[in-house]
Amino acid sequence: MAGRTWLPHAVLAIGVLVVASASILIRYAMQDGAGPLAIAALRLAIASVVLAPFAWGWVRNDLPQLSGIDRTLIVACGVVLALHFATWISSLAYTSVASSAVLVTTNPVWVGLLSWLVLRERPGNVMIGGIALAMAGSALVFGAQGPASGAAPAPLVGNALALAGALAASIYLLLGRRLRDRLSLLAYVWTVYAVAAVALLAMAVAAGENLVLSVAALGFVTALALGPQLVGHTAFNYAVRHLPAPVVAVAILGEPLGSALLAWLLFDETVGTGQLVGFGVLLAGILLSVLADARPTVPATSADK
């Protein structure tokens, strides 16, 4: 086994690279005419279908044992996850990949803040420092965003949607704390994904978005479901069981950096000096937050991007 100590690190690196491609695949699907809600709905639907044969036995065993409150809670988790995808994916139609990716990654900060304000779990000084830094970094990103352009036609709207996506992901993680003690991982993930898929399909229909995509757009959405949604987060779940949680948390901060680099290479999206400073301050705040709240679970930074 000693000869395979490299494996968790390799799996973690693959997971970060795969998840960093999420924003890029979404942008390509949008360029081929897919709407953000349709992308989100079909992403979750495809992931649910692929997971179903592996999860069904666990679902059939675990769900009947849940109380009525817990069943309501798991539906709420799915709906909030749907809101996360709806807002974050929509943000990519208005702002740059770099801004969207780094702002949606702020959910560890929101988890700490909500735990403090709602659950009365007072954070330590390191967490408070991380929250303050992240808030300052977010303000810098907003203030330094350049004028509207082809890649970012309404940057303030897109940035706000990305932050809303991070907040929704934080609520999803907090709601899921109770359920994760009562459900196996596969039963929990499949049920939440299925509920989110149904909610997103309803949103897409209500918004008048076309669910029949071009072959190219459907290919990008399928890659999104199989890559970032399934392979990426499975890799994180594997790595966090073999590596210290802070190591995984720090590595996952490579997601927005990887997304920004890919956007620069593929879409010629550049980052200004002011934005770069804001990204640095924001990522420092997120890093402090995840290190202050390191637990033997998948870090909040990886929440279903």
N, C-alpha and C positions, 0 to 999 in steps of 0.2 A: 504493500500500500504506500510505503514511503516514496516509491518511485513515481507515484501518481499524484503527488501533492500539487503539481502544476495544473491538474485538471480543473479544479474549481476556479482558479484564476483565468484559465482559458475560456471556460464557459461564461464567466462574468464578462469578460472582454467581448465575446460574441454577442451576449445579450445587450450590452451598451450600444454596440455598432448597429444591431438590428433595430432597436427601439429608436435610435437617432434618425433612422430613415423614415419614421412615421410621417413627419411634417412634409417630407419630400414627396412621398407617395400620394398624400392628400392633395398637395398642390398640383401634381400631374393629373390626378383624377378630376380636379376642378377645371383644369385647362381643357380636358376632354368633355366638358359639359355637365359633369355630375354636381349636384347641389350638396351643400355641407350636411344637411340632415339625411339625405339619401346615402351619402358616404358612411355616416355614422351608423345608420340603421342596418345597412347591408354588411358592414364590417362586423357588427355584433351578431347578426343573424348567421353569417358564415361561420364565425367562431363557435357559436352555440351548436350548429349542426355537426361540425367536426368533433367537438368535445362530447357530444351526446353518447356515442357508444362506450366511451371510457367512463363517463360520469353516471350513467343511468342506474347502475347497481347501488352506488352510494346515495344517489338521490332517493331511490325507492326505499332505502333503509332509514335514511336520516330525516326526511321531511315529515313523515307521519308522526315522528316523536316530538315535533316542535309544538309549542303552545300557540294559541291564537295570536298572542301579542308578538311572538317571534315570527310568525308567518306574515303578519302585517309589517314587521320591521324589515324582513327580507324583500318585500315588495317595495318598501320605501327606499331601500338601498339600491334596487334596480332603477327606480325612477330618478334618484339623485345622480346615479352613474350616467344615465341617459342625458341629464342636464349638463353634466361635465363634458361629454362628447359633443353635445349640440353646441355649447358655447365655445369650447376650445377649437373645434374644427371650423366653426364659422369665423373665428378670429383670423384664420389664415387667408380668408378672402379680403381682409382689410388691412392687415399689417404684415411686416416682414416675418420670415420664418424665424430669424434670430430672436426678435422681440417676443413673438408668440411662444417659442420654445422655452425661453428663460423665465417668462412671467408665469406660465402654467406650471413650472417646476417649483413655485413658491408654496405648494401645499403643506410641507412640513412646518412652515412658519404659521400658516392659518390653523393647523392642528394644535400647535402650542397655544396660540392666542384663544381659540375657541375652548380648549380645555380649561384655560384660565378663567375666561369670562362666563362660560356656561356650566362647566362641570366643577368649577371652583378648585381645580388642580393647579395650585400656584407653581409656576415654573421657577427653576433656579436662575441664578444670575447669568449663567452662560446662555441659557435659552432666551432670557430677556434681551441680552445683548444681540443675539442672533436675530430676534424679531425686529429690534430697532434698526440694525444694519440692513435687513431685507426691505423694510419699509423705506429707508433712505434710498436704497438702490432702485426700488420701484419708481420712486419719485423722479430720480435722475433719468431713468429710461423714458418715462413719460415726457419729461421736460426737454430731453435731448433729441427726441424723435424728429426727424427732418420733415419737410413738407410732403404733401401727398405725391405719390409717384405710381408708376405702373405696378410695382411690387407691393406698395402700401398705399392704396387709394384713400383710406381713412384710418390713419394709424392710431389715433386716440380711441376710436370705436373698437378697432381690433385689439388694442392693448387692454381695454376694459373687459372685452369678452374673454381674453386669455386669463385675466385675473379672476373673472367669474368662474371659469373652468377650474382654476386652482381651488377656489373656495368650495365649489361643489364636490371636488375630489376629497377635500378635507372632511366635509360632512359625511360623505360616503364611508371614509375610513373610520370616523368616530362611531357611526351607526353600526358598522361591521364588527366592532370590538366584542360586543356581547354575543353575536351570532357565531363568531369563529370558535368560541368555546363549546358550541353545541352542534356544529356541522363539520364534516370532513372538508378538506380543501376543495376537492373536485365537486362535491355537492354544492358547496357555497358558490364557487366560481360559476358553475354552469347555471344555477338558478338565477343568480344576479345578472349574468349576461343575457339569459333568455328574457327576463323581465325588461331589461334595458332595451333589448332589440324590439320588443313589442311596443314599448313606449315611444321609441324613436321612429318606428314605422308609422305610428299614429301621428306624430308630429310632422313627419315628412308629407303625409297625405293631407293633413290640415293646412300645411304651408303651400300645397300645390306643387311640390317637387316631383319630378319624374323618377320613378323607381326602376324604370327600364333604361339601363345604361348602355353606352356603346361598348363594343368588345374591349377596346383599350382601357376605358375607365373601369369596367368590371374587373379587368386583369389587375389594375392597380389596387382596387379595393380588396380583391382576393389576396394579393400579396400583403396588404395591410393587416388582414385578419390572420393569415398564417404566420407572418413574420413578427412585427411588433406585438400583436395581441396575444399570440400563442407561444411562439418560440422565445421571444424576448422575455416575457414575464415568467415563463417556465424556467428559463436560465437563471433569472433572479431568485426564484424560489429554491432552485438547486444550490446556487452559490451561497445563499444566506444560511443554509444548513451546514456548510462546510468551512465558512470563513467568518471572522468577527463582523458583527453588524456594521461597525464604523467603516470597515474596509469596503463593504458593499455600498454603503451610503455615499462615501467619497467617490467611488467609481461611477456611480449612477449620475453624479453631477457632470459626467462627460457627455450625457445625452444632449443638453442644449448646445454645448460646444460643438459636438459632432454635427448636429442639425445646422448650425450656423455655417460651419465649414462646407457642408454639402450644398447649402443654398448659395454660397459664394461661388463654388465651382460650377454648379449646374444652372443657376439662375442669375449669376452675376450680381447678387445682392451684397452690397458693401455695408460695413458698420462704421459709423462716425466715431470720432474720439470721445465725444460726450456719452454716447451710447455705450462704448466700450468700458468707460469708467463706471457707468451705472451697472453694467453686467457684472463687473468685478466685485463691486460692493454688494450687489444682490446675491451672487453666488457665495460670497464669504458669509453673509447672513444665513443662507440656507445651510451651509456647511456647519456653522456653529449650532444651528437648530437640530440637525440630525445627529450630531455628535452628543449633544446634551440629552437627547431622548433616544439613544441607541438601545434597541430592544431586539431580542432574537426572533424578529419577524421581518418580512420584506419591508425595507425602508419606505416611508411615505413618498419619497421622491419618485418612486417607480409606479405610482398609482395609475395604472391603466392608461398609459399614454398610447 
